[in-house]
Amino acid sequence: MSTFLPTEADVQREQARFITKVFGWMSVALAITGAMAMYTATSETLLSFVFGSKITFFGLIILELVLVGFLAARIRRMNATTATAIFIGYSLLNGLTLSSIFLLYTSSSIATTFFITAGTFAVFALVGYTTKTDLTRLGSLLFMAVIGIIIASVVNMFLGSSQLDYIISFVGVLVFTGLVAYDTQKIKEMNIIGNEGTEEDRKEAIMGALTLYLDFINLFIFLLRLFGDRK
């Protein structure tokens, strides 16, 4: 009995289809988040709900973190439909909290920053997808840099330094552009050849989409903090 061995061309085509699915789900989530943020910004009821109480706002932030952590930890044990529902639910919640940008920045600067983010993301995703260089070591360094950004941001909540905030934002842009390339390469390589169309394939696509979605959102926020025009 002969065993089918995929050629290099077969592997590349399946990887390309897998990455297309990943970017497709990421785009859907971004569209949901953007639509929810814009709708919330125009609704007095939702604005009052989200920002009327610190308990509610931080409760939503905590719920978002719980959903991401739960999806990452349990995705292999859940079915693809549940994983998709959690991913969509997270993108909706993120839209609620991100609606604050429409209160702080002008619509034109938000739109401009979004297109700058999309262009930057596309370039570095292409680099990550096509490069033959192993970016594993870079990923470890970038992860440590993210921890540093979080610590510095917490410290600056008490210091209130505009200079430190600028430095954090600038470093954040560098870190997340690097993560776009690293994560794209990692997602490309995590695709299991031969399981296309299965539950596992869809769950892999959802997890990859979540990773790149988070990279995009963070890159967008840091760019907005650097270049956005405040109201």
Number of C-alpha atoms within 10 A of each C-alpha: 3 4 5 6 7 11 9 9 9 13 15 14 12 19 21 14 12 24 21 13 19 26 19 15 24 26 15 15 23 21 15 19 25 19 16 20 22 17 16 23 21 13 11 11 11 15 18 12 14 21 16 12 11 10 11 14 16 14 13 17 16 12 15 19 13 13 17 18 12 13 22 14 10 11 20 14 9 13 14 20 12 13 23 19 11 18 21 21 17 23 24 22 19 23 24 27 22 20 24 17 19 18 14 13 16 14 16 11 16 22 13 14 22 19 13 16 23 14 12 17 23 16 15 19 21 15 18 24 22 13 11 9 9 12 17 13 9 13 19 12 13 20 14 11 17 16 11 15 18 13 11 15 17 11 13 16 10 8 11 11 11 10 10 15 19 14 14 20 22 15 16 24 21 14 22 27 22 22 29 29 26 24 22 25 24 18 22 21 12 13 20 15 15 12 12 15 9 11 15 18 18 22 21 23 27 25 22 25 25 24 20 25 22 17 20 23 18 19 28 24 21 23 20 24 19 17 13 21 14 15 9
